[in-house]
Amino acid sequence: MNKTELVRSLADKAEVTQKEAVKILDATLEVIQETLASGDRVQIIGFGTFEVRDRKARTVISPATGEEIQVPATRVPAFKPGKSLKESVAASVKPAKKTTKKSGKKAKKK
C-alpha cells in the first residue's frame, strides 16, 4: 500500500474527504518525525512504538575493495510493533511455502 492508497482508505474509514485525510496523515507523520528528532518516543498502545535507537560505531569490510571502513555512531529511527498488531498480523498471514526448483543438472565447481 502506498501513501495514495492509504489516504483513500483513511478517508473511507473516517468518513472524511481525501483532502482532509491527507492533512491528517501528513500532520500525524510530521508530529511523529518532530517527536523522534527531539529524542522522545511515540507510543500508540496496541499498535506500537516509534523510537530513536543509538547505533554504535563499527568497522565493516567493503565488499567491493575488501578494505576496512569505519562507520561512525549514529541515531536511527526504529519501530517496535505492539501486541495487538503482532497478533493481527500473525492471525491473518500464512507462512510462505518453501519452493525449490530442482534441475537435472549439477552445478559446476569453479
C-alpha positions as CSV (number, residue, x, y, z in Angstrom):
1,M,0.0,0.0,0.0
2,N,1.4,3.4,-0.9
3,K,0.5,6.8,0.5
4,T,-2.3,7.5,-2.0
5,E,-3.9,4.2,-1.2
6,L,-3.5,4.8,2.5
7,V,-5.2,8.2,2.2
8,R,-8.1,6.8,0.2
9,S,-8.6,4.0,2.8
10,L,-8.3,6.5,5.7
11,A,-10.8,8.8,4.1
12,D,-13.3,6.0,3.7
13,K,-12.9,4.7,7.2
14,A,-13.0,8.2,8.8
15,E,-15.8,9.4,6.5
16,V,-13.8,12.5,5.5
17,T,-12.7,13.8,2.2
18,Q,-9.4,12.7,0.7
19,K,-8.0,16.3,1.2
20,E,-8.8,16.1,4.9
21,A,-7.3,12.6,5.1
22,V,-4.1,13.9,3.5
23,K,-3.9,16.7,6.0
24,I,-4.5,14.3,8.9
25,L,-1.9,11.8,7.7
26,D,0.7,14.5,6.9
27,A,0.2,16.1,10.3
28,T,0.5,12.8,12.1
29,L,3.7,11.9,10.3
30,E,5.1,15.3,11.0
31,V,4.4,15.1,14.7
32,I,6.0,11.6,14.8
33,Q,9.1,12.9,13.0
34,E,9.4,16.0,15.2
35,T,9.0,14.0,18.3
36,L,11.7,11.5,17.3
37,A,14.0,14.3,16.2
38,S,13.7,15.7,19.8
39,G,14.8,12.4,21.2
40,D,11.4,11.3,22.5
41,R,9.3,8.3,21.5
42,V,5.8,7.9,20.3
43,Q,3.8,5.1,21.9
44,I,0.5,4.1,20.4
45,I,-0.9,1.4,22.7
46,G,-1.7,-1.8,20.9
47,F,-0.1,-0.6,17.6
48,G,3.5,0.0,18.5
49,T,6.2,2.4,19.5
50,F,8.3,4.7,17.3
51,E,11.7,5.4,19.0
52,V,15.2,6.5,18.3
53,R,18.0,3.9,18.8
54,D,21.7,4.6,19.1
55,R,23.8,2.6,16.7
56,K,27.4,2.1,17.9
57,A,30.4,2.9,15.8
58,R,31.7,-0.2,14.0
59,T,34.2,-1.4,11.5
60,V,32.9,-3.0,8.3
61,I,34.6,-4.6,5.3
62,S,33.8,-3.2,1.9
63,P,32.7,-6.0,-0.4
64,A,34.0,-4.1,-3.5
65,T,37.5,-3.5,-2.2
66,G,38.0,-5.7,0.8
67,E,39.3,-2.8,2.9
68,E,38.1,-2.0,6.4
69,I,35.8,1.1,6.7
70,Q,35.0,2.9,10.0
71,V,31.2,3.6,10.3
72,P,30.6,6.3,12.9
73,A,28.0,6.0,15.6
74,T,24.6,7.3,14.6
75,R,21.0,7.6,15.8
76,V,18.3,5.8,13.7
77,P,14.5,5.7,13.9
78,A,13.0,2.4,14.8
79,F,9.6,0.9,15.2
80,K,8.6,-1.8,17.7
81,P,5.2,-3.4,16.9
82,G,2.7,-3.7,19.8
83,K,1.0,-6.9,20.9
84,S,-2.3,-6.5,19.1
85,L,-0.6,-5.5,15.8
86,K,1.7,-8.6,16.1
87,E,-1.3,-10.8,16.9
88,S,-3.5,-9.5,14.0
89,V,-0.6,-10.0,11.5
90,A,0.1,-13.4,12.8
91,A,-3.5,-14.4,12.6
92,S,-4.0,-13.1,9.0
93,V,-0.8,-14.1,7.2
94,K,0.0,-17.7,6.5
95,P,3.7,-18.6,6.3
96,A,5.1,-18.7,2.8
97,K,5.7,-22.2,1.4
98,K,9.2,-23.0,0.5
99,T,9.6,-23.8,-3.1
100,T,12.7,-25.2,-4.6
101,K,13.5,-25.8,-8.2
102,K,15.4,-28.9,-8.9
103,S,17.1,-29.2,-12.2
104,G,18.6,-32.3,-13.5
105,K,22.0,-30.6,-14.0
106,K,24.6,-30.3,-11.2
107,A,26.4,-27.1,-10.7
108,K,29.9,-27.0,-11.9
109,K,32.7,-26.3,-9.4
110,K,34.7,-23.2,-10.2
